Amino acid sequence: DQQVKQNSPSLSVQEGRISILNCDYTNSMFDYFLWYKKYPAEGPTFLISISSIKDKNEDGRFTVFLNKSAKHLSLHIVPSQPGDSAVYFCAASSRINDMRFGAGTRLTVKP
Amino acid sequence: GAGVSQSPRYKVAKRGQDVALRCDPISGHVSLFWYQQALGQGPEFLTYFQNEAQLDKSGLPSDRFFAERPEGSVSTLKIQRTQQEDSAVYLCASSRETSGGAGDTQYFGPGTRLTVL
């Protein structure tokens, strides 16, 4: 059961522009959402998170938006940099041992 | 400080062989998780430890998979009689969380890529 979905397997943007990565979930019990970034041959690296009591969390160039009614979250990267090129995983959980991941979106930022 | 480390980074096994994958979590982290990541997919939960106690092993795909964390730090994931479908990247993660809530970050190791021929 795919409880967390990232429907875009890839995204390409120009350096300096905004990157928007999307994620949908089906389980209304999820109350904590995270984005991880993964470079080749490395494990996922935590990027940013948001609790279900908020609708926005910002950290530097990265902002996560949560729309609970639509069961949708998105990650905005502004401005995008070539070093941001990686696979981005969306994850959601309702308890510590129940984190579900999407299949990932490969972001390419072109110079 | 040091992050989560895993060894070996790559493992090739013949079908039917047993393998053991090691995880060294971040020092002081109470919780430890194992995930399996198939090609083109996100990580999928296998099992969870709080200290030395294995509190959830619901994600282990068969009884050929066994995990332990005897002293509450290093953990080993063992796969007996490996099959081709076991080929995947096995990720270990740790977190400080003790309360059982969702709101604590999991920090991942680099993974072990297992290939079963």
Interface residues (C-beta under 8 A of the other chain):
Chain A: V4 F30 D31 Y32 L34 Y36 A41 E42 G43 P44 T45 F46 S49 S51 F89 A91 S93 S94 R95 I96 N97 D98 M99 R100 F101 G102 A103 G104
Chain B: V4 Q6 S31 F33 G40 Q41 G42 P43 E44 F45 Y48 L55 D56 L91 A93 S95 E97 S99 G100 G101 A102 G103 D104 T105 Q106 Y107 F108 G109 P110 G111
